[in-house]
Amino acid sequence: MGMAIDGLISGLKTTDLIDSLMQAEAIPQTLLKNKVTDSTNFISAMQALNSKVAALADSAAKLAKPAGTDLHTASTSSTAATATAGTGAVDGTIDFTVDRLAQSQVTVTGPLTQWPDQPPTLTFVAADGTTKQITAASSSLADVAAAINQAGAGVSATRVAAGLDPATGQPLYRLQLSSTKTGAAAAFTAYRGTAADVAAGTATNILSDAGSSQVRQAQDAQLTLWAGTGAAQTVSSATNSFTDVLPGVTVSVTAASTTPVTLTVARDDKSISAAAGSLAGAVNDILTYIGQKQAVSTSTDAAGGTVVTGGVFTGESSVRDVNQKLVDAVIAPIGGVSPSTYGISITRDGAVTFDQDAFAKAMAADPDTVKAAVATIAQRVADAATGASDTYTGSISLKIKGEQSTVKSLNDQITDWDGRLADRRATLEKTYANLEVQLQQLQSQSSWLTGQLSSLPSASAS
């Protein structure tokens, strides 16, 4: 804060005068700040462009892969099964019956007040012969169930109320043991006793206890292909999903069906068209954004003159280069054939368009050539977009980093100017303060001289 020296002796508005002088002194710093603002706006616009181009590089690269245009749909003739087509699917049809669904094993004990053995030890033998011994903290069925659930034996346990013991009136419970997965491989045998007892043949199979029951057997789901013919063939799965009926197709069954279910796989022209259209639309979105940022605007100044203002990308060579490379990637011929044959073209205004009807017509005539053309265009676009947006080598990325370095340098210069301007203001305030002091001294001397002169004898008196 400067010294308040306005008008002490001189009557000058010293603060206003200093402010005016400082505005002139600060012109170089103001120019630097304007450059920072322009550069910051440019960086923001370039970062937005880079995000769009990077997203395009990713989506185009995926479309360029075989799976990008190798799209199919799968359908079934019955609600007993559904199907989805993925990578590697091929056109075709096949009939099958759904013989059975996959299920887990469920075994229940007889009604118990507590586990009959002390210590409460159980051993589970899996379908592949592996064993898992479990010992509970107490004979409480709750503790037994907890020990089973924590053991990772592929079996879960649930304590289920089973009324009261007629002799003692104590609550009775059944312990339900269920395999945690479906399929025949998830089957298990539960024994009362240790693994050593099982090996020795002295352990008690829980199913031999009074009231125990095998509620449900573990089993695989099963389909029969070409049922009722000499070529009948069964296919099984530990779950209700099958991935080996047709290549690239997943069949999920929901109910048994003795009536043959027809599975049909067909090329998904609609999705392929949508993918090609999405590529064209993404390129056009970037070209439109560049065009908007390159647009020149006009306005009228206070004197009535026309002021022409360039866009943030006006004259920017790196942006022009990206624009041109994307255009070339889209419109360059493929094996001597223009992409417009496949519905992808560019207008005289520079807009990339997609003609669904032309694409559909081309697909109907030669689908393999069209899919290959789309993959080629997608790869060219991916290469152009990656060359611009790569974090380390992309032309846009490097331009942004360079501009950010420039802004840092400008801000450092602005900071230096803050100190210089502060020193200059202090010098001006000191100068004008000294001026007031000198004026005060001169005024005092003037008053003294006036007094001295008035005390001298007048000439007439002499």
N, C-alpha and C positions, 0 to 999 in steps of 0.2 A: 504494500500500500504506500503510495507516494505521500510527500509532505503536503499539507493543506496550506498553500501559499498564495492562493488567488487574491489579487487586489490589495495586498497588505500596504504597499506604497504606490506601485505603478497603476493599480486599478485594472491591470490586464487579467483576462480569464486564462491564467497560466495552464491550468489542467486541460482545458479544451485545446489550447495551443500545442501542448505536449502530446495529447492524444492524436491530433492531426499529424504531427511530425512522426509519431510512432506508426501510424497507418502507412505512411510512405516508407518508413524503414522496414516494415513487415511485408512489403510486397513480395520479395523473394520467398519468404516462408509461406505466404498465401498461395503462391504458384506451386510450391511443393505439396501443400495440402490438397490442392485441386488435382494434382497428378496422382496422389494417393487415392482420392475418391474415384477417379477414372479407372485406375488400375484395380481397385477393389471391385468395382462393378464388372470389369472385364473378367477378373478371376471367378466371380460368382457365376457369370454366364458360361464361362468355359468349364467350370465344374459341373454345371447342369448338363452341358453338352456331353461331357465325358461320361457322366452316369448313363445317359441315354445310349451312347455308343458302346459302352461296356456291356450293358444289358443286351444290346443287339448282338454283340460278339458271342455272348453265351448262348442265346437262343438260336442263332444261326448255326453255330457249331453243333448243337444238338440235332438240328434239322438235317445237317449235312451227313450225319452218321446213317448207316443202313436202317437203324431202327426209327430214324426220323420220318421216313416216308413208307416204311414197311408196316402199315397200319391195317388192321383187320377188325371185323366185328364177329362175335360169336353168339349164336342164339340156339335155344333148344325148343322142342315142340311140346314140352311138358313142364309143369311147375315142380315136378319131382327133382329137377336138376336145373342149374343155371350154369352159364359159361362166360368166361372173359378171355379175350385174345390179347396176347402180348408179343414181345419180340420173338421172331422166328416162326410166327404162325403162318400157315399157308392155306389157300382156299381148299375146301373139301367138305365132305359130309360123311357121317357115320351113325349107325344105330346101335343102341345098347339098352339093356335092362338094368334096373337098380335092384340087385338081389338083397342087399342088406346095408344098413348104416353102421358106421363105427360106433362103438360104445366102450365105456370104461367098466371095470369090474367093481361090483359092490357086494360086500360080505357083511353080515351082521351077526353079532354074538347073541346068545340067549340072554334073558333078563338077569341082571346082576345087581347086587348092592355094592360090591367092590370087586377088584380083580382077585381071582381065586388063588393066585400064587404069591409067595413071599420069598425072595424079592419079586416085584412085578416085572418080569422079563419076558419080552417077545422077540421072535426072530422072523423076519420076512425073507422069503426066497423068491426072487424075480424069475420071470420066464426064461432068462438066459442062464439061470443057476446061481447068480450072485446072491449073497446073503447080507442082511443088515440086522444086527442085534441092537435092541433098545431096552433100556431099564428106566422105569419111571421113578419119580421121587418118592411116591407112596402108592398104596393100593387103591387110592381114590381113582375112580374112572376119569375124573377131570384131569388128574395128573397123568394118567396113562395116555389119554387123548393128546394132552399137551406135548408129551415126550415123543409121540409118533409124529405129530405135526412139525416138530422142530428137528427131526432126525434126517430129513431129506432122503427118505427111503422110497419116494415115488408113491407114497400112500398117505392119504389124509384120514383123520379120525374125527368123528362127531358123536358126542354123547346125546342119546335120544331117550326122553322119558318113557317108561314102560309100566306105569302104574305103581301099586304098592305091594310089598311082600305080604301075602295073606297071613303068614305065621307071625311076623314081627311088626308089621305095619311100616317098615322102612321103605323109602323110595327105591324103585327098581329102574335100571337103565339098560339100554342096549348100546353097544358100541358099534357104530357103522364105520366100516373100513372101505375106502374107495380109492382106486388108482387115480393118480393125478392126471394121467393122460389116457386117451382112448387108444384102441388097437390091441391086437393079440399080444404084442410085445410088452404091453403094460400089465399083463396078468401077474398075479402074485399068489403065494400060499403063505398064510399066517400061522405061526406055531407059538404055543406057550412053552417057553424054555429057551435055553441058550443056543447059539450056533453050534456048539459042541454037541448038545443034546440032539439037534437036528441031524448032524452028521452021524451020530451014533444010532439014530432011529428011535430014540427014547422021548423025543419031544412030542407034544400033543397037538395035532392039527385042530385049529379052532373049530372047524366045521364038524368035528366029531363030538363037540360039547352039546349038551342038551339045549334045544331051542335055537341053535345057530343055523344059519341058512346062507346059501349063495344066491343073492337076490338077482344078480346080473353077471353074466360072463363077459370078460373082455373079448372084443372081436374087432376085426378089420371091416371096413366098408368094402363092398364088392360089386363090381359091374361085370356084366357078360356082354361082350361084343359079338355081333352077328348071332344072337341067341336063336336057338331052334334050327341051326344049320350045322353042317359038318365042320364048318370053320369056327364054331363057337370057341371063344377064348375069354377067360376071366382075368380081371385086373383088380388088384386089391390096394387098399391104402389104410394106414393107421388112423387117418382122419377122414372127414367127409369131403376132402378135396383131392382131386386127381390131376396130376400134371403130365401123365404119360399116356393119355388117350390119343391126343393129336399134338404135334409139335407146337410149342408156344401157346397152348390153350390150357386153361385151368377149369376143370369141371367140379362144381360143388353140388352134392346131392343133399336133398332135404327129406326125402321119403322113398320108401321102396316102391318099385313099379315093375309089374310083370309085362306091362304094355311097353313095347320098344319106344325109347326116347330118341328122337333124331337131333343130332348135333350138326349145325351148319356153320362153317367159317367162310366168310367172304371178304374181299378187299373193301376197306372203308374209304371209298372215294370222297365222302363228305368230310371226313377228318383230314384227309390229305389235302383237299382243296382249302380247308380252313387254315392248315399249317402254311401253305404257300401264300395265302392271302394275308396271314399274320406277318409273314416275313416282309412282304411288299409294304404293308401298312407301317411296320416299324421303321423301315428305311424312309418312307415318306414323312413320317413324324419328325425324323431328324432333319431332313432337308427343309421341311417347313419351318422348324425352329431356327435353323441357320438363316433362312430367308428373312424371317422376322427380325433377327438381330443384325442383319446386314442392311435393312431398310433405312433409307435416308428420309428425314423429316424436315419440313420447312415451317418457319414461324415468322412473325413480324415484330421488329424491334420498336422501341419508343419513337424513333424517327420515321417509322413507316416503311423501313427497308426490310427486305427479305433475308432471313437468317436460315442458312442450310446447316442442319446438324446430322452428322453421320451416325449410323448405328454402332453398337458396341463391337460388332464384328466387321464393320466396314474397313476394307483394305487389309484385313488380317489374312496373310498368305497361308498359314497353317490350317485355318478353317476352310479356305477355298480348296486346299489340297484334299482334306477329308471329304468334302462335298463331292469333288470330282471323282475320287476313288470309289465312293459308294455308288455313284451314278454308273460308272464304268462296270462295276461288279454286277449291277442289275441288268444293264442293257447290252453288254457285250455278247455276240453270237456264241452259240454252243454247237460245235461241230458244223458251223456254217448256217445254223438255224437261229433266227431271232427269237428271243424270249417272248416276244409278243404272240408268237404262235401258241404259246402255252398260257396266254392271258396276262403276262407280266410286261408292262410297257411304261414309257415315260412320256408325258405330254410336252407340248412346246413351252409350257409354263414351268417345266421342271418338276412336275408332280409324278410320283410313281403310282400307277394304278393297277388294279387286279380285276380281270374279267372272268367271273365265275363260269359263264356260259362257254367261253372259249376254252377255259381249262377243262371243263367237263367233256367237251367235244374231243379235245386232244386225248384225254384219259380213256375215253371210249374207243378211240382208234388205236392207240399204242401206249398202254399204261406204263410199261417198263421204261420206255424212252422218256416219258414225261416225268416219272419219279427220278430218273437219273438226272434230268435237266434241273429239276428243283434242287436236288442235292448239290449239283455243280454250282448253281447260283448261290445257294446257302453257304457253300464253302468259300466262294469268292468274297461274299459279304463278310463272313466271319474273319477272313484274313485281313480285309481292309479295316474292319472295325477294331480288330486286335492291334493292328499296326498303329492305330490312332490312340487307343485307350490303355494299352499295356502300362502297368504301374511304373515300370522301370525304363522302358524304351519307347512308349507311345508318344507320338508327336504332340498330342493334346496334353498329356501328362507332363511332358518336358516343358511345354510352353507355360503351363500353370506354375510349375516349380520355379521357372525363370522369373515370371512376373511376381511371384511371392518373394523372391530374393530382392527384386527391385523395390517392392513396397517396404521391405525391412530396411533397406538402405535409405530410402526416402524418409522413413520415420526417424531414423537415426539423425539425419540432417535436420529434420524439424525440431528434434529435441535439442540439438546444438543451437539452433536459432532461438529457442526459448531462453537459453542462457545469455546469448548475445543481446537479445532485445531487452531482457531484464536489466542488463548492465547499461545499455543505452538509455533506458528510461531513467535509471538512477542518476546517470550523468546529466541528463537534461533537467531533472528536478533539482539537482545540486546547483547547476548553472543558474537557473532562474531564481533559486533561493538566494544565491550570492548576489544576483542582480538586485533583488529587493533590499538586501542588506546594504549594498553600495548606494542605492537610491536613498535609503534612509539616512546614511551618513552624509550624503550630499545635501539632503534636505536640512539636516541639523546644522551643517556648515553654513548653508544659505541663511538660515534663521539667525545664526550668530553674527554673520556679517551684516545682515540687515539691522540687527540691534546695535552693532558697533557704529555703523554709519549714522544711525539716527541719533547717537549720543554726541556726534561731532558738532562744534559751533557752526551755525549757518553762515554762509558767505555774506549775507546782508548785515548780520550782527558784527562781523569783523569790519 
